[in-house]
Amino acid sequence: MDAMGEFLDSTELMEDGPALAERLERDGYLFLRGLLPRDAVMEVRRRMLETAAEGGWLDPAHPVKKGVANKAEACKDPEERYMRVFRGMWKDEELHRLRIHPNVLALFERIFGEPVLAHPMFIQRNIFPQTDSFDFTTGAHQDKVHIGGATNHALWAPLGDCPLEKGALAVAAGSHRAGVLDTRVGNGAGGMDIAAPIPGEWVTGAFEAGDALIFADTVVHCALPNRTDEIRQSFDDRYQPASKPVADTNMVPYSGCGTWEEVYAGWSSDEGKYFWRALSPTVVPLDRQYYDRRDRMAFDMAAEGDPAARDALLRIVQRDPDAAKRSRAEEALRQLAAMTGRQESGATHVASA
Ligand SMILES: O=C(O)CCC(=O)C(=O)O
């Protein structure tokens, strides 16, 4: 990837829905400063870091609020070591309310010109620093293959300031116009990377707490490596006109986090619970063709002893609705471990996911 350009800052258009929609259509993304109140973001960061510290993810030699990673505990989604701590983060009520903050919903309503559905399922990410032995940098991909449904737009926001070297996000501006590109097994988001020349111009930028990046589901995007000593924390959710269909996989809690009742069980108030019910969304099955193709490739790679198949196999074990395929992936993981001399981390299927 060549040197990247700078995001085009669209903050001055923030109140002008049609102008935002036009720019989004043209470039595939919007970079907006201060969309969310900084204080609200920093409060969620504080809560996430408390949970990270309790889970042993932070270096006790530094104050929790700095978020300095305990690199010996570096782990990643969907490993059980990761999920053990992550479950407590994903259930956090203030995190859930942040992604449906009135500023966010009003912004998308201005862009769509109609009521907005925030997808109930969203992602909170914890990216440990990149080292010689650990790397979980999100590779170039498009969301469409994972999210399905009608056209939707992501909002990505760091939980705290995020300079480039902490793993800011980057987009290939204009790449959305090429439609869905070919994929291959990868170790980034969803275990799938792009396997075709990437069109468009790569742009990125330093984020401050409250800034947000909005992008279309066919825009190619990736993260920069986290070269700091701190954990990079962020969240991303997807938003679409409420009248359009949404894939069923976006209506359930994050894989491995239980049912909605379990997610909400410890909340101190009902605010934000089941917010989507009032919108009566049309729910359709996820088009699984991209996952099916990824999985076929992962099984072939595992049979050849290629360790790059591991993350995709772990995802099948944890998340695939087909029991026979899950058993096959478990067996492939065992064989891969035997071939590569690596211990597996005991992935388990989570029925609610
Ligand atoms: O935060 C990251 O590393 C990846 C985010 C991403 O791929 C997304 O929001 O779609």
PDBQT file of the ligand as one rigid body, heavy atoms in Angstrom, charges set to zero:
ROOT
HETATM    1  O1  LIG A 401     -11.392  -1.301  14.212  1.00  0.00    +0.000 OA
HETATM    2  C1  LIG A 401     -10.876  -2.042  13.384  1.00  0.00    +0.000 C 
HETATM    3  O2  LIG A 401      -9.722  -2.495  13.496  1.00  0.00    +0.000 OA
HETATM    4  C2  LIG A 401     -11.659  -2.462  12.176  1.00  0.00    +0.000 C 
HETATM    5  C3  LIG A 401     -12.958  -1.733  12.012  1.00  0.00    +0.000 C 
HETATM    6  C4  LIG A 401     -13.722  -2.192  10.827  1.00  0.00    +0.000 C 
HETATM    7  O3  LIG A 401     -13.255  -2.934  10.005  1.00  0.00    +0.000 OA
HETATM    8  C5  LIG A 401     -15.090  -1.729  10.648  1.00  0.00    +0.000 C 
HETATM    9  O4  LIG A 401     -15.559  -0.876  11.419  1.00  0.00    +0.000 OA
HETATM   10  O5  LIG A 401     -15.755  -2.225   9.713  1.00  0.00    +0.000 OA
ENDROOT
TORSDOF 0
